[in-house]
Amino acid sequence: MVQQESQPVEERVVELLRHLGVETVHVAAYLPGDWSGLLERHPSVVASLTLVCPRGMKIELLHPHRDRMMVVTGDGGNEVAELMGAMDKLPGAALTVLRDYYSPMWADVMADRGDQVQPALLEFLARMEGESAASLARLPEGEGEAAGISYTVRGSGPPLLLFPLALAPSQWEPVLAALAECFTTITLGGPHLGMVAFLESRAEGYLRVVRGAVAEVALEPSQRVLEVGCGAGTVARWLARHTGKRNSIVGVDINAYLLREAAKLAAAEGVDDVIELRNANGQALPFPDGAFDATLAFTVMEEGDADAMLAECVRVTRPGGKVAAVVRSLDMPWWVNLPLRSDLKLKAQTGYGDMVEGGCADASLYERMERAGLEGVVMMPQWATYSSGERLHQQQERMVSRLDPEEAEEWRQAIVAAGNQFFISQPFHSAVGTKP
């Protein structure tokens, strides 16, 4: 597991910029974990800030910089109202709305709507250049790494720092050529940034949920395991260590960007000899019937046709083998261990998250497992508890963004009162069944 707190992200980024000889940059990002430290501790580095389909808005931190920021978002999904409420608190910030577009974490926004995002971004950056220019950059094109961050330099002109775009398979690639005509684009990657860092930071609580499901599977040495939707390989690497590398593990994901990062992390941890990574769609797995002893699908059925994924998981599992699934729960409340009045606690704990049509993020998982032909389905609602670290910070920031100033102050006072008893628990549905 990547140690996310060994060096703050903003210090890594500043070290990278020094390595490149750049003092001031335009920044485009998704997660607060990537950009917030720069604004808080190194604001002079940031010439402008563009947030693309963001999740998490630190209103108090953004407010002094609102005149040099832009938000790009789709108008669909259950997160939009929260985002628009945040924008109301940031007068002067630019806003580009992609009409009739749903932009969950896995949306491939530049591939889908790059023809709209690209001109809006270039227009905004041109205006920012006229008001407070970024330092000119004359950097050789190519790839490198500094401070644990991988980077690719392309184009010429003022530097534009491009952080990872959530789970978007194409990331920035569809618009890079156009951006590089006007700017020196510096595209960033690695385990300390974006959704890779976000996924790695789930270990404290999320892996407890995973352990519960894996324990029910009861793997035996030499059994072959498939993980559908392996992402950056967090679970696959944990499983390789957990089993003492006695099982071969195949991880599949539709996202080539995450698979590249997964391969690097598996090699760095020395488990790449038992982990095979494949680019594949969970709804059409490229394996013969009965190829695996156990098939796992953890927090991926929210993102596609859950029944089709389950049917494929069952198909590629041998008779007598196990299928395990975990989905985020939108039908159970979160739990915030804070002394709050009941109405405020209900507001903070109300479930949220993205799910596509046909996806599964509720207790229908159990019925779906049985309908897919699995027997002896063990039903295990579980909670991932975060009591420290970046994940706790990220979740509580999202909750605070829903609150008005008076409620937010009450929230802060409650955290002080709770002391080391403050934690947040996220609900999941998990189940394990046997293929007859």
KAFENWO-V219578 format. One record per residue. N is the residue number from 1. RES is the residue in one small letter. SS is DSSP state (2 for helix, 1 for strand, 0 for the rest). PHI is phi in whole degrees, 0 to 359 (999 if undefined). OMEGA is omega in degrees with one decimal (NA if undefined). Layout:
n:N res:RES ss:SS phi:PHI omega:OMEGA
n:N res:RES ss:SS phi:PHI omega:OMEGA
This chain:
n:1 res:m ss:0 phi:999 omega:-178.8
n:2 res:v ss:0 phi:288 omega:177.2
n:3 res:q ss:0 phi:278 omega:-171.1
n:4 res:q ss:0 phi:289 omega:-171.7
n:5 res:e ss:0 phi:261 omega:-177.8
n:6 res:s ss:0 phi:297 omega:174.5
n:7 res:q ss:0 phi:209 omega:-178.3
n:8 res:p ss:0 phi:303 omega:-177.9
n:9 res:v ss:2 phi:303 omega:-176.1
n:10 res:e ss:2 phi:297 omega:178.8
n:11 res:e ss:2 phi:288 omega:174.8
n:12 res:r ss:2 phi:297 omega:-177.9
n:13 res:v ss:2 phi:295 omega:178.7
n:14 res:v ss:2 phi:298 omega:177.3
n:15 res:e ss:2 phi:298 omega:176.9
n:16 res:l ss:2 phi:298 omega:-179.6
n:17 res:l ss:2 phi:295 omega:176.2
n:18 res:r ss:2 phi:297 omega:178.1
n:19 res:h ss:2 phi:301 omega:-179.1
n:20 res:l ss:2 phi:275 omega:-178.1
n:21 res:g ss:0 phi:77 omega:-178.1
n:22 res:v ss:0 phi:246 omega:-178.1
n:23 res:e ss:0 phi:256 omega:-175.9
n:24 res:t ss:0 phi:226 omega:-176.2
n:25 res:v ss:1 phi:221 omega:162.9
n:26 res:h ss:1 phi:279 omega:-175.0
n:27 res:v ss:1 phi:237 omega:172.0
n:28 res:a ss:1 phi:231 omega:-170.2
n:29 res:a ss:1 phi:206 omega:179.8
n:30 res:y ss:1 phi:236 omega:-173.9
n:31 res:l ss:1 phi:272 omega:176.4
n:32 res:p ss:2 phi:303 omega:179.7
n:33 res:g ss:2 phi:300 omega:179.1
n:34 res:d ss:2 phi:276 omega:-169.9
n:35 res:w ss:2 phi:256 omega:-169.1
n:36 res:s ss:2 phi:294 omega:-179.7
n:37 res:g ss:2 phi:296 omega:177.3
n:38 res:l ss:2 phi:296 omega:-180.0
n:39 res:l ss:2 phi:294 omega:-175.1
n:40 res:e ss:2 phi:282 omega:-171.9
n:41 res:r ss:2 phi:248 omega:-179.9
n:42 res:h ss:0 phi:222 omega:-175.3
n:43 res:p ss:2 phi:298 omega:-178.2
n:44 res:s ss:2 phi:291 omega:179.2
n:45 res:v ss:2 phi:286 omega:-170.2
n:46 res:v ss:1 phi:266 omega:176.7
n:47 res:a ss:1 phi:285 omega:175.6
n:48 res:s ss:1 phi:200 omega:-179.2
n:49 res:l ss:1 phi:226 omega:173.4
n:50 res:t ss:1 phi:244 omega:178.0
n:51 res:l ss:1 phi:252 omega:-175.6
n:52 res:v ss:1 phi:255 omega:-179.9
n:53 res:c ss:1 phi:47 omega:-168.5
n:54 res:p ss:1 phi:288 omega:170.0
n:55 res:r ss:1 phi:237 omega:-177.9
n:56 res:g ss:0 phi:102 omega:-179.8
n:57 res:m ss:0 phi:234 omega:178.0
n:58 res:k ss:0 phi:271 omega:-170.2
n:59 res:i ss:2 phi:302 omega:-176.0
n:60 res:e ss:2 phi:297 omega:179.3
n:61 res:l ss:2 phi:286 omega:-177.8
n:62 res:l ss:2 phi:284 omega:-170.7
n:63 res:h ss:2 phi:306 omega:179.8
n:64 res:p ss:0 phi:293 omega:-176.3
n:65 res:h ss:0 phi:249 omega:-171.8
n:66 res:r ss:2 phi:298 omega:-178.4
n:67 res:d ss:2 phi:285 omega:177.8
n:68 res:r ss:2 phi:234 omega:177.3
n:69 res:m ss:1 phi:225 omega:175.4
n:70 res:m ss:1 phi:224 omega:175.1
n:71 res:v ss:1 phi:242 omega:174.4
n:72 res:v ss:1 phi:247 omega:-178.3
n:73 res:t ss:1 phi:208 omega:168.9
n:74 res:g ss:1 phi:282 omega:-178.3
n:75 res:d ss:1 phi:255 omega:-179.4
n:76 res:g ss:1 phi:247 omega:178.6
n:77 res:g ss:0 phi:97 omega:-173.5
n:78 res:n ss:0 phi:273 omega:178.0
n:79 res:e ss:0 phi:263 omega:-171.4
n:80 res:v ss:2 phi:294 omega:-178.5
n:81 res:a ss:2 phi:300 omega:177.7
n:82 res:e ss:2 phi:298 omega:-179.6
n:83 res:l ss:2 phi:293 omega:-179.7
n:84 res:m ss:2 phi:295 omega:175.1
n:85 res:g ss:2 phi:297 omega:177.0
n:86 res:a ss:2 phi:294 omega:-179.7
n:87 res:m ss:2 phi:296 omega:177.4
n:88 res:d ss:2 phi:298 omega:-179.7
n:89 res:k ss:0 phi:270 omega:-178.7
n:90 res:l ss:0 phi:234 omega:-179.0
n:91 res:p ss:0 phi:299 omega:-178.6
n:92 res:g ss:0 phi:101 omega:177.1
n:93 res:a ss:0 phi:286 omega:178.3
n:94 res:a ss:1 phi:282 omega:-178.6
n:95 res:l ss:1 phi:222 omega:174.6
n:96 res:t ss:1 phi:242 omega:-178.3
n:97 res:v ss:1 phi:256 omega:177.0
n:98 res:l ss:1 phi:271 omega:-173.5
n:99 res:r ss:1 phi:293 omega:177.7
n:100 res:d ss:1 phi:56 omega:-179.5
n:101 res:y ss:1 phi:225 omega:177.6
n:102 res:y ss:1 phi:263 omega:-173.0
n:103 res:s ss:0 phi:234 omega:172.3
n:104 res:p ss:0 phi:289 omega:-175.8
n:105 res:m ss:0 phi:301 omega:-175.2
n:106 res:w ss:0 phi:266 omega:178.4
n:107 res:a ss:0 phi:297 omega:178.7
n:108 res:d ss:0 phi:266 omega:-165.0
n:109 res:v ss:2 phi:298 omega:-178.1
n:110 res:m ss:2 phi:288 omega:175.1
n:111 res:a ss:2 phi:286 omega:-176.6
n:112 res:d ss:2 phi:280 omega:-172.4
n:113 res:r ss:2 phi:228 omega:178.8
n:114 res:g ss:2 phi:300 omega:179.2
n:115 res:d ss:2 phi:294 omega:175.5
n:116 res:q ss:2 phi:260 omega:-177.7
n:117 res:v ss:2 phi:292 omega:-175.4
n:118 res:q ss:2 phi:303 omega:-179.7
n:119 res:p ss:2 phi:294 omega:178.6
n:120 res:a ss:2 phi:295 omega:179.4
n:121 res:l ss:2 phi:293 omega:-179.9
n:122 res:l ss:2 phi:295 omega:178.3
n:123 res:e ss:2 phi:296 omega:179.0
n:124 res:f ss:2 phi:297 omega:-178.8
n:125 res:l ss:2 phi:294 omega:177.0
n:126 res:a ss:2 phi:298 omega:178.4
n:127 res:r ss:2 phi:293 omega:178.8
n:128 res:m ss:2 phi:295 omega:177.9
n:129 res:e ss:2 phi:297 omega:179.9
n:130 res:g ss:2 phi:288 omega:-176.2
n:131 res:e ss:2 phi:261 omega:-179.8
n:132 res:s ss:0 phi:208 omega:-171.0
n:133 res:a ss:0 phi:291 omega:169.5
n:134 res:a ss:0 phi:282 omega:179.4
n:135 res:s ss:0 phi:293 omega:177.6
n:136 res:l ss:1 phi:294 omega:-179.1
n:137 res:a ss:1 phi:230 omega:173.0
n:138 res:r ss:0 phi:236 omega:-174.5
n:139 res:l ss:0 phi:252 omega:175.8
n:140 res:p ss:0 phi:291 omega:177.6
n:141 res:e ss:0 phi:291 omega:179.2
n:142 res:g ss:1 phi:146 omega:-176.5
n:143 res:e ss:1 phi:245 omega:177.3
n:144 res:g ss:1 phi:191 omega:177.5
n:145 res:e ss:1 phi:210 omega:176.7
n:146 res:a ss:1 phi:207 omega:178.2
n:147 res:a ss:0 phi:56 omega:179.3
n:148 res:g ss:0 phi:79 omega:179.5
n:149 res:i ss:1 phi:247 omega:174.4
n:150 res:s ss:1 phi:275 omega:-178.6
n:151 res:y ss:1 phi:214 omega:174.4
n:152 res:t ss:1 phi:229 omega:-179.4
n:153 res:v ss:1 phi:258 omega:-179.3
n:154 res:r ss:1 phi:210 omega:174.6
n:155 res:g ss:0 phi:86 omega:-179.7
n:156 res:s ss:0 phi:212 omega:-177.8
n:157 res:g ss:1 phi:117 omega:178.7
n:158 res:p ss:1 phi:302 omega:-175.7
n:159 res:p ss:1 phi:286 omega:179.2
n:160 res:l ss:1 phi:234 omega:-176.2
n:161 res:l ss:1 phi:270 omega:-175.5
n:162 res:l ss:1 phi:251 omega:176.3
n:163 res:f ss:0 phi:282 omega:179.7
n:164 res:p ss:0 phi:302 omega:-179.5
n:165 res:l ss:0 phi:259 omega:174.2
n:166 res:a ss:0 phi:49 omega:-178.9
n:167 res:l ss:0 phi:259 omega:-177.9
n:168 res:a ss:0 phi:300 omega:-178.8
n:169 res:p ss:0 phi:301 omega:-177.0
n:170 res:s ss:0 phi:274 omega:-175.7
n:171 res:q ss:0 phi:50 omega:-176.1
n:172 res:w ss:0 phi:268 omega:-169.0
n:173 res:e ss:2 phi:308 omega:-177.0
n:174 res:p ss:2 phi:299 omega:-178.0
n:175 res:v ss:2 phi:244 omega:-174.3
n:176 res:l ss:2 phi:298 omega:-177.4
n:177 res:a ss:2 phi:301 omega:-179.5
n:178 res:a ss:2 phi:292 omega:178.9
n:179 res:l ss:2 phi:294 omega:-176.8
n:180 res:a ss:2 phi:288 omega:175.2
n:181 res:e ss:0 phi:289 omega:-176.0
n:182 res:c ss:0 phi:243 omega:-173.8
n:183 res:f ss:1 phi:224 omega:169.1
n:184 res:t ss:1 phi:276 omega:-178.0
n:185 res:t ss:1 phi:278 omega:177.7
n:186 res:i ss:1 phi:239 omega:-176.6
n:187 res:t ss:1 phi:271 omega:-171.9
n:188 res:l ss:1 phi:255 omega:176.5
n:189 res:g ss:1 phi:202 omega:179.0
n:190 res:g ss:0 phi:113 omega:-171.7
n:191 res:p ss:0 phi:285 omega:-176.7
n:192 res:h ss:0 phi:263 omega:-173.7
n:193 res:l ss:0 phi:234 omega:169.0
n:194 res:g ss:2 phi:59 omega:-175.8
n:195 res:m ss:2 phi:290 omega:176.2
n:196 res:v ss:2 phi:296 omega:176.6
n:197 res:a ss:2 phi:297 omega:179.4
n:198 res:f ss:2 phi:298 omega:179.7
n:199 res:l ss:2 phi:294 omega:178.8
n:200 res:e ss:2 phi:294 omega:-176.5
n:201 res:s ss:0 phi:286 omega:179.0
n:202 res:r ss:0 phi:284 omega:-167.8
n:203 res:a ss:2 phi:306 omega:-173.2
n:204 res:e ss:2 phi:306 omega:-176.8
n:205 res:g ss:2 phi:253 omega:-174.3
n:206 res:y ss:2 phi:297 omega:-179.2
n:207 res:l ss:2 phi:293 omega:172.9
n:208 res:r ss:2 phi:292 omega:175.4
n:209 res:v ss:2 phi:295 omega:179.0
n:210 res:v ss:2 phi:300 omega:-179.5
n:211 res:r ss:2 phi:302 omega:179.8
n:212 res:g ss:2 phi:299 omega:179.8
n:213 res:a ss:2 phi:291 omega:-178.6
n:214 res:v ss:2 phi:294 omega:177.5
n:215 res:a ss:2 phi:299 omega:179.2
n:216 res:e ss:2 phi:291 omega:176.4
n:217 res:v ss:2 phi:294 omega:178.1
n:218 res:a ss:0 phi:57 omega:179.8
n:219 res:l ss:0 phi:298 omega:173.9
n:220 res:e ss:0 phi:248 omega:179.8
n:221 res:p ss:0 phi:306 omega:177.1
n:222 res:s ss:0 phi:77 omega:176.1
n:223 res:q ss:0 phi:288 omega:-176.6
n:224 res:r ss:0 phi:265 omega:-173.8
n:225 res:v ss:1 phi:241 omega:172.8
n:226 res:l ss:1 phi:244 omega:170.5
n:227 res:e ss:1 phi:248 omega:179.6
n:228 res:v ss:1 phi:269 omega:-176.4
n:229 res:g ss:0 phi:75 omega:-173.5
n:230 res:c ss:0 phi:286 omega:179.0
n:231 res:g ss:0 phi:58 omega:-179.3
n:232 res:a ss:0 phi:277 omega:173.3
n:233 res:g ss:0 phi:84 omega:-178.2
n:234 res:t ss:2 phi:302 omega:-177.8
n:235 res:v ss:2 phi:290 omega:-178.9
n:236 res:a ss:2 phi:301 omega:179.7
n:237 res:r ss:2 phi:292 omega:176.2
n:238 res:w ss:2 phi:298 omega:-178.3
n:239 res:l ss:2 phi:296 omega:177.7
n:240 res:a ss:2 phi:299 omega:178.3
n:241 res:r ss:2 phi:289 omega:-177.1
n:242 res:h ss:2 phi:299 omega:-177.9
n:243 res:t ss:0 phi:266 omega:-178.6
n:244 res:g ss:0 phi:63 omega:179.5
n:245 res:k ss:0 phi:60 omega:179.8
n:246 res:r ss:0 phi:268 omega:179.7
n:247 res:n ss:0 phi:234 omega:172.6
n:248 res:s ss:0 phi:277 omega:-174.8
n:249 res:i ss:1 phi:235 omega:174.5
n:250 res:v ss:1 phi:248 omega:176.9
n:251 res:g ss:1 phi:249 omega:177.8
n:252 res:v ss:1 phi:239 omega:176.4
n:253 res:d ss:1 phi:205 omega:179.2
n:254 res:i ss:0 phi:277 omega:-171.6
n:255 res:n ss:0 phi:259 omega:-178.1
n:256 res:a ss:2 phi:296 omega:178.7
n:257 res:y ss:2 phi:300 omega:-179.9
n:258 res:l ss:2 phi:293 omega:179.3
n:259 res:l ss:2 phi:296 omega:177.0
n:260 res:r ss:2 phi:298 omega:178.5
n:261 res:e ss:2 phi:292 omega:179.6
n:262 res:a ss:2 phi:298 omega:-179.7
n:263 res:a ss:2 phi:297 omega:179.4
n:264 res:k ss:2 phi:297 omega:-177.8
n:265 res:l ss:2 phi:291 omega:178.5
n:266 res:a ss:2 phi:297 omega:178.5
n:267 res:a ss:2 phi:294 omega:-178.9
n:268 res:a ss:2 phi:297 omega:-179.6
n:269 res:e ss:0 phi:268 omega:177.0
n:270 res:g ss:0 phi:72 omega:178.4
n:271 res:v ss:0 phi:242 omega:-178.5
n:272 res:d ss:0 phi:292 omega:179.0
n:273 res:d ss:0 phi:285 omega:178.3
n:274 res:v ss:0 phi:244 omega:-179.8
n:275 res:i ss:1 phi:243 omega:174.1
n:276 res:e ss:1 phi:250 omega:-178.0
n:277 res:l ss:1 phi:248 omega:-178.6
n:278 res:r ss:1 phi:228 omega:173.9
n:279 res:n ss:1 phi:273 omega:-175.7
n:280 res:a ss:0 phi:202 omega:178.5
n:281 res:n ss:0 phi:268 omega:-179.2
n:282 res:g ss:0 phi:296 omega:178.4
n:283 res:q ss:0 phi:270 omega:178.1
n:284 res:a ss:0 phi:208 omega:-173.9
n:285 res:l ss:0 phi:287 omega:-175.6
n:286 res:p ss:0 phi:273 omega:-178.2
n:287 res:f ss:0 phi:228 omega:178.1
n:288 res:p ss:0 phi:288 omega:177.5
n:289 res:d ss:0 phi:301 omega:173.7
n:290 res:g ss:0 phi:65 omega:-175.3
n:291 res:a ss:0 phi:282 omega:-173.4
n:292 res:f ss:1 phi:232 omega:175.7
n:293 res:d ss:1 phi:279 omega:179.0
n:294 res:a ss:1 phi:213 omega:178.4
n:295 res:t ss:1 phi:236 omega:-177.3
n:296 res:l ss:1 phi:245 omega:174.6
n:297 res:a ss:1 phi:222 omega:-173.5
n:298 res:f ss:1 phi:250 omega:179.1
n:299 res:t ss:0 phi:47 omega:174.6
n:300 res:v ss:0 phi:230 omega:-176.2
n:301 res:m ss:0 phi:286 omega:172.9
n:302 res:e ss:0 phi:286 omega:-167.2
n:303 res:e ss:0 phi:259 omega:-179.0
n:304 res:g ss:0 phi:199 omega:179.0
n:305 res:d ss:0 phi:287 omega:-173.7
n:306 res:a ss:2 phi:297 omega:-179.4
n:307 res:d ss:2 phi:294 omega:178.2
n:308 res:a ss:2 phi:294 omega:177.5
n:309 res:m ss:2 phi:297 omega:-179.9
n:310 res:l ss:2 phi:298 omega:178.9
n:311 res:a ss:2 phi:300 omega:178.1
n:312 res:e ss:2 phi:291 omega:177.6
n:313 res:c ss:2 phi:299 omega:179.1
n:314 res:v ss:2 phi:293 omega:-177.1
n:315 res:r ss:2 phi:300 omega:-173.8
n:316 res:v ss:0 phi:275 omega:177.2
n:317 res:t ss:1 phi:265 omega:-178.8
n:318 res:r ss:1 phi:289 omega:172.3
n:319 res:p ss:1 phi:304 omega:-175.9
n:320 res:g ss:1 phi:89 omega:177.9
n:321 res:g ss:1 phi:280 omega:-175.2
n:322 res:k ss:1 phi:249 omega:171.8
n:323 res:v ss:1 phi:240 omega:-179.9
n:324 res:a ss:1 phi:239 omega:-179.5
n:325 res:a ss:1 phi:223 omega:173.2
n:326 res:v ss:1 phi:228 omega:176.1
n:327 res:v ss:1 phi:229 omega:172.3
n:328 res:r ss:1 phi:295 omega:-177.6
n:329 res:s ss:0 phi:253 omega:172.4
n:330 res:l ss:0 phi:262 omega:-178.0
n:331 res:d ss:0 phi:251 omega:173.9
n:332 res:m ss:0 phi:235 omega:179.3
n:333 res:p ss:0 phi:286 omega:167.3
n:334 res:w ss:0 phi:289 omega:174.4
n:335 res:w ss:1 phi:236 omega:177.3
n:336 res:v ss:1 phi:246 omega:-176.1
n:337 res:n ss:0 phi:275 omega:178.7
n:338 res:l ss:0 phi:228 omega:176.7
n:339 res:p ss:0 phi:282 omega:-178.8
n:340 res:l ss:0 phi:245 omega:172.6
n:341 res:r ss:0 phi:296 omega:-167.5
n:342 res:s ss:2 phi:301 omega:-177.3
n:343 res:d ss:2 phi:291 omega:178.5
n:344 res:l ss:2 phi:289 omega:178.9
n:345 res:k ss:2 phi:296 omega:177.7
n:346 res:l ss:2 phi:297 omega:179.5
n:347 res:k ss:2 phi:297 omega:-178.4
n:348 res:a ss:2 phi:288 omega:-172.0
n:349 res:q ss:2 phi:270 omega:-179.8
n:350 res:t ss:0 phi:301 omega:-176.4
n:351 res:g ss:0 phi:297 omega:177.4
n:352 res:y ss:0 phi:207 omega:179.4
n:353 res:g ss:0 phi:149 omega:-176.6
n:354 res:d ss:0 phi:257 omega:174.6
n:355 res:m ss:0 phi:203 omega:178.6
n:356 res:v ss:0 phi:276 omega:175.4
n:357 res:e ss:0 phi:298 omega:-176.8
n:358 res:g ss:0 phi:92 omega:178.3
n:359 res:g ss:0 phi:281 omega:-178.5
n:360 res:c ss:0 phi:229 omega:176.3
n:361 res:a ss:0 phi:213 omega:-179.0
n:362 res:d ss:0 phi:201 omega:-175.4
n:363 res:a ss:0 phi:289 omega:174.4
n:364 res:s ss:2 phi:297 omega:177.3
n:365 res:l ss:2 phi:307 omega:-174.3
n:366 res:y ss:2 phi:293 omega:176.8
n:367 res:e ss:2 phi:295 omega:179.8
n:368 res:r ss:2 phi:299 omega:179.7
n:369 res:m ss:2 phi:299 omega:179.2
n:370 res:e ss:2 phi:292 omega:179.8
n:371 res:r ss:2 phi:295 omega:178.5
n:372 res:a ss:0 phi:284 omega:176.6
n:373 res:g ss:0 phi:99 omega:180.0
n:374 res:l ss:1 phi:279 omega:-178.9
n:375 res:e ss:1 phi:248 omega:176.6
n:376 res:g ss:1 phi:57 omega:-175.7
n:377 res:v ss:1 phi:295 omega:176.3
n:378 res:v ss:1 phi:267 omega:-175.2
n:379 res:m ss:1 phi:257 omega:-171.1
n:380 res:m ss:1 phi:223 omega:169.5
n:381 res:p ss:1 phi:298 omega:-177.2
n:382 res:q ss:1 phi:219 omega:177.0
n:383 res:w ss:1 phi:234 omega:172.6
n:384 res:a ss:1 phi:264 omega:-175.1
n:385 res:t ss:1 phi:256 omega:179.2
n:386 res:y ss:1 phi:240 omega:-177.4
n:387 res:s ss:0 phi:244 omega:178.7
n:388 res:s ss:0 phi:196 omega:172.3
n:389 res:g ss:2 phi:84 omega:-172.8
n:390 res:e ss:2 phi:295 omega:-177.9
n:391 res:r ss:2 phi:296 omega:175.8
n:392 res:l ss:2 phi:301 omega:-179.0
n:393 res:h ss:2 phi:298 omega:-179.5
n:394 res:q ss:2 phi:297 omega:-177.3
n:395 res:q ss:2 phi:292 omega:-178.2
n:396 res:q ss:2 phi:289 omega:175.7
n:397 res:e ss:2 phi:295 omega:178.3
n:398 res:r ss:2 phi:295 omega:179.4
n:399 res:m ss:2 phi:294 omega:179.9
n:400 res:v ss:2 phi:298 omega:-178.6
n:401 res:s ss:0 phi:296 omega:178.1
n:402 res:r ss:0 phi:276 omega:-169.9
n:403 res:l ss:0 phi:265 omega:173.3
n:404 res:d ss:0 phi:280 omega:-174.3
n:405 res:p ss:2 phi:304 omega:180.0
n:406 res:e ss:2 phi:294 omega:178.0
n:407 res:e ss:2 phi:294 omega:179.8
n:408 res:a ss:2 phi:297 omega:177.8
n:409 res:e ss:2 phi:294 omega:176.6
n:410 res:e ss:2 phi:297 omega:177.5
n:411 res:w ss:2 phi:299 omega:-178.8
n:412 res:r ss:2 phi:298 omega:178.5
n:413 res:q ss:2 phi:295 omega:179.2
n:414 res:a ss:2 phi:293 omega:177.7
n:415 res:i ss:2 phi:296 omega:177.8
n:416 res:v ss:2 phi:298 omega:-178.8
n:417 res:a ss:2 phi:294 omega:-177.9
n:418 res:a ss:2 phi:287 omega:-179.6
n:419 res:g ss:2 phi:59 omega:-177.3
n:420 res:n ss:2 phi:281 omega:175.8
n:421 res:q ss:2 phi:268 omega:-179.1
n:422 res:f ss:0 phi:284 omega:172.2
n:423 res:f ss:0 phi:210 omega:176.2
n:424 res:i ss:1 phi:234 omega:178.6
n:425 res:s ss:1 phi:244 omega:179.2
n:426 res:q ss:1 phi:256 omega:-177.2
n:427 res:p ss:1 phi:275 omega:176.0
n:428 res:f ss:1 phi:222 omega:166.4
n:429 res:h ss:1 phi:256 omega:177.3
n:430 res:s ss:1 phi:223 omega:-177.8
n:431 res:a ss:1 phi:205 omega:177.1
n:432 res:v ss:1 phi:226 omega:178.3
n:433 res:g ss:1 phi:229 omega:-178.7
n:434 res:t ss:1 phi:250 omega:176.7
n:435 res:k ss:1 phi:281 omega:-178.0
n:436 res:p ss:0 phi:290 omega:NA
